[in-house]
Amino acid sequence: MNIETLNSVCVGDIPQIVRNQMKDKIANKDEYRDAMRLKLAINDFLWAYLPMKTTLRKAEIIACKIFGLIRENSD
């Protein structure tokens, strides 16, 4: 993903907002890597168990909301 994409945020685009917050808040590379692993695991779980009519974008938004709640409660 290029820097321009990371720095531009569309209003209400939850996945983009979460990625930007992660980039800004997590300075430690190991912690960032662990956070990305968690987010990917959440995405994989949702994609495997959500109904087939769920779009990839909708699954990503749900994953970002879950990830945000986990990060919020771990701080």
PyMOL commands that set and color helices and strands:
alter all, ss='L'
color gray80, all
select helices_A, chain A and resi 3-7+14-25+29-49+56-74
alter helices_A, ss='H'
color red, helices_A
deselect
rebuild
show_as cartoon
